[in-house]
Amino acid sequence: MSKVIKLGMEFDENSVPDFGSIYAVNLNGGVNFQGRNDYGLNETDISKLNLITNASPGSTALCDDTGNLYRLTLSGWVLVGGGGNG
């Protein structure tokens, strides 16, 4: 079975989660290695941030469509700033 690398995580080709619009802006951890990473996405895919397993606290996710900024804390992804468009 072949492997697929998506957002710095390695998956079996038949078990890649649907990350929707999420894309990597800056990955500091390498494949399957946790790091403080930065992502872009659309607001509708915020819940899919929980599928990311290689992000350390301090990682950020900026919504392209609303300008909302989320940060990974010890308790999960939280909204820390808004763009005022959504």
Secondary structure, DSSP 8 states (H G I E B T S, - for coil): --EEEETTEEEETT-----TT-EEEE--S-TT--B--EEEE-GGGGGGGGG--SB-TT-EEEETTT--EEEEETTEEEEEE--S--
